[in-house]
C-alpha cells in the first residue's frame, strides 16, 4: 500500500523536534530524492533524505497555495 504524500513545494511544515533557534516550523524549498528545508525563524537551510523527512514530519501547518495570498 502506497500512501499519498500530504506535503508539496512551498508548504510550511512542523517537525517533531525544534531547531536550535527554538522553532520547529520549516518551509519546503526543494523536493526530489532529498528535501531542502529553510527554518522559518532564522532562515538556516538543511537537506534531509525523503525517508528521514517522512520520519521526522509531524504535520503540515500551511499549504503552499494558502501562503500566496
QUIHU-V48113 format. One record per residue. RES is the residue in three letters. SS is DSSP state (~ for helix, > for strand, _ for the rest). NEAR is the number of other C-alpha atoms within 8 Angstrom. D_LAST is the distance of its C-alpha to the last C-alpha in whole Angstrom. Layout:
res: (RES,RES)
ss: (SS,SS)
near: (NEAR,NEAR)
d_last: (D_LAST,D_LAST)
//
This chain:
res: (UNK,UNK,UNK,UNK,UNK,UNK,UNK,UNK,UNK,UNK,UNK,UNK,UNK,UNK,UNK,UNK,UNK,UNK,UNK,UNK,UNK,UNK,UNK,UNK,UNK,UNK,UNK,UNK,UNK,UNK,UNK,UNK,UNK,UNK,UNK,UNK,UNK,UNK,UNK,UNK,UNK,UNK,UNK,UNK,UNK,UNK,UNK,UNK,UNK,UNK,UNK,UNK,UNK,UNK,UNK,UNK,UNK,UNK,UNK,UNK,UNK,UNK,UNK,UNK,UNK,UNK,UNK,UNK,UNK)
ss: (_,_,_,_,_,_,_,_,_,_,_,>,>,>,>,_,_,_,_,_,_,_,_,_,>,>,>,>,>,>,>,_,_,>,>,>,>,>,>,_,_,_,_,_,>,>,>,>,>,~,~,~,~,~,~,~,>,>,>,>,>,>,_,~,~,~,~,_,_)
near: (2,3,4,4,5,5,8,10,9,9,14,13,15,12,12,8,6,10,8,5,7,6,10,11,12,12,12,15,10,9,10,6,6,10,14,12,13,12,14,9,7,6,7,6,8,7,8,10,9,10,6,8,10,7,6,9,10,8,7,11,8,9,12,11,6,7,8,5,4)
d_last: (35,32,29,26,23,20,18,17,16,13,13,14,18,21,24,27,29,27,27,30,27,27,23,23,19,19,16,18,18,21,22,26,29,28,24,23,21,20,21,18,20,23,21,24,24,26,27,28,30,28,31,31,27,27,30,28,25,24,21,18,15,12,11,10,8,6,6,4,0)
//
